[in-house]
Amino acid sequence: MEPDFSSQERGQQSLFRRDPFQALQQEFDNMLNRFTRQWEGTEPSSKDVRVPEVDLVETPMEVRVVMELPGVDSNEINLEVVGLRLHVRAEHIEEAKEVEGTQHRQERRKPRFSRAVELPCLVREDAASAVFQNGVLTVTLPKREEEKRHTIVVQVTDECATDE
């Protein structure tokens, strides 16, 4: 049995082939991000918040996070590292524009983005850098040096001290 799609969805289905696993992954990511924001008390008040897709690369020296944030300026991006999470929030702030005539539809909205990215290791927040170019944000986070481990040699003696 074929699912019942609205005429608009049927038209989109015929134009674009969707990967069901990608759609499932996106929905799962959206759910986790909404849960995380609610838990932290930072849930945005609007449903218009987009969750950008992320590329996460780990090298021996650093962690690199890349995501697209179209329609925002670099000064509208807020980055914060808390433990093993990178929080990215961005919102385009735009002055109200007067429209000549009657506006019947407004589908283009000001972009808002929010994403919490789980990092694979601890990073040096103080040495982090970010570059925003052509709508693409690249955050470079140097890895924190692992704590030095010291081996303690335990001496074993055959003598038993007894009180007789």
C-alpha positions as CSV (number, residue, x, y, z in Angstrom):
1,M,0.0,0.0,0.0
2,E,1.4,3.4,-1.0
3,P,1.4,6.2,1.6
4,D,-1.1,9.0,1.2
5,F,0.8,12.2,0.3
6,S,-0.7,15.6,-0.2
7,S,-0.5,16.9,-3.8
8,Q,2.5,19.2,-2.8
9,E,4.3,16.3,-1.2
10,R,3.7,14.1,-4.3
11,G,5.2,16.8,-6.5
12,Q,8.2,17.1,-4.3
13,Q,8.5,13.3,-4.1
14,S,8.7,13.1,-7.9
15,L,11.3,15.9,-8.1
16,F,13.6,14.9,-5.3
17,R,14.6,11.4,-4.2
18,R,14.9,11.3,-0.4
19,D,17.2,9.0,1.5
20,P,14.9,7.6,4.3
21,F,17.9,7.0,6.6
22,Q,19.1,10.6,6.2
23,A,15.6,11.9,7.1
24,L,15.5,9.6,10.1
25,Q,18.9,10.8,11.2
26,Q,17.8,14.4,10.8
27,E,14.7,13.8,12.9
28,F,16.7,12.0,15.6
29,D,19.2,14.9,15.7
30,N,16.3,17.5,15.9
31,M,14.7,15.5,18.8
32,L,18.0,15.3,20.7
33,N,18.7,19.0,20.2
34,R,15.2,19.9,21.4
35,F,15.6,17.7,24.4
36,T,19.0,19.1,25.3
37,R,17.8,22.7,25.0
38,Q,14.7,22.0,27.1
39,W,16.9,20.3,29.7
40,E,19.3,23.3,29.8
41,G,16.4,25.8,29.9
42,T,17.4,27.3,26.5
43,E,14.5,26.2,24.4
44,P,13.8,28.8,21.8
45,S,10.3,30.2,21.9
46,S,9.7,29.6,18.1
47,K,9.4,26.6,16.0
48,D,11.4,28.4,13.3
49,V,14.8,27.3,14.7
50,R,16.8,25.2,12.2
51,V,19.2,22.5,13.2
52,P,22.2,22.7,10.8
53,E,23.9,19.6,9.6
54,V,27.4,19.1,10.9
55,D,30.7,17.7,9.7
56,L,32.9,16.7,12.6
57,V,36.6,15.8,11.9
58,E,39.1,14.6,14.6
59,T,42.8,14.7,13.8
60,P,45.7,13.9,16.2
61,M,45.9,17.6,17.2
62,E,42.4,19.1,16.9
63,V,38.7,18.7,16.4
64,R,37.1,20.6,13.5
65,V,33.4,21.3,13.2
66,V,31.9,22.6,10.0
67,M,28.3,23.7,9.4
68,E,26.3,25.9,7.1
69,L,24.6,28.9,8.5
70,P,23.1,30.7,5.5
71,G,21.6,34.2,6.0
72,V,23.4,35.2,9.2
73,D,26.4,37.5,9.7
74,S,29.5,36.5,11.7
75,N,28.5,38.9,14.6
76,E,25.2,37.1,15.0
77,I,26.8,33.7,15.8
78,N,27.3,32.6,19.4
79,L,29.7,29.7,20.2
80,E,30.2,28.1,23.6
81,V,32.1,25.1,24.8
82,V,30.8,23.3,27.9
83,G,32.6,20.1,28.8
84,L,32.3,17.8,25.8
85,R,29.7,19.9,23.9
86,L,30.0,22.8,21.4
87,H,26.8,24.9,21.4
88,V,26.2,27.0,18.3
89,R,23.4,29.5,18.1
90,A,22.8,32.1,15.4
91,E,20.0,34.5,14.7
92,H,19.7,37.1,11.9
93,I,18.5,40.3,13.3
94,E,16.8,42.5,10.8
95,E,15.0,45.8,11.1
96,A,11.3,45.8,10.1
97,K,10.8,46.8,6.5
98,E,7.8,48.5,5.2
99,V,6.2,46.7,2.3
100,E,4.5,48.7,-0.4
101,G,1.1,47.1,-1.1
102,T,-0.6,44.2,0.6
103,Q,1.6,41.3,1.6
104,H,-0.3,38.1,1.1
105,R,2.4,35.6,2.0
106,Q,5.8,35.7,3.7
107,E,7.6,32.3,3.6
108,R,11.1,33.6,3.8
109,R,11.8,34.2,7.5
110,K,14.8,35.4,9.3
111,P,17.1,32.5,9.9
112,R,17.6,31.1,13.4
113,F,20.0,28.1,14.1
114,S,20.8,26.1,17.2
115,R,22.9,23.0,17.5
116,A,24.7,21.2,20.3
117,V,27.5,19.1,19.0
118,E,29.0,16.3,21.1
119,L,32.8,16.5,21.0
120,P,34.9,13.3,20.9
121,C,37.4,14.5,23.5
122,L,38.2,17.5,25.8
123,V,39.4,20.6,24.0
124,R,41.3,23.7,24.9
125,E,38.5,26.4,24.8
126,D,41.1,29.2,25.2
127,A,42.8,28.3,22.0
128,A,39.7,27.7,19.9
129,S,39.2,29.6,16.6
130,A,36.3,30.1,14.3
131,V,36.1,31.3,10.6
132,F,32.8,32.2,8.9
133,Q,33.0,32.5,5.2
134,N,30.3,32.4,2.5
135,G,27.8,31.1,5.0
136,V,30.0,28.2,6.2
137,L,31.2,28.2,9.8
138,T,34.4,26.3,10.6
139,V,35.3,25.9,14.3
140,T,38.8,24.6,15.1
141,L,39.3,23.2,18.7
142,P,42.8,22.1,19.7
143,K,42.7,19.0,21.8
144,R,43.6,19.2,25.4
145,E,46.8,17.5,26.3
146,E,46.2,14.2,28.0
147,E,47.0,14.2,31.7
148,K,50.4,12.8,32.3
149,R,50.3,9.4,33.9
150,H,52.8,8.5,36.5
151,T,53.6,4.9,37.2
152,I,54.2,4.0,40.8
153,V,56.4,1.0,41.4
154,V,55.2,-1.1,44.3
155,Q,58.0,-2.8,46.1
156,V,57.3,-6.3,47.3
157,T,59.1,-7.8,50.3
158,D,59.1,-11.3,51.6
159,E,59.4,-10.3,55.2
160,C,56.4,-10.3,57.3
161,A,56.4,-8.3,60.4
162,T,54.9,-10.3,63.2
163,D,54.5,-9.4,66.8
164,E,55.3,-12.4,68.9
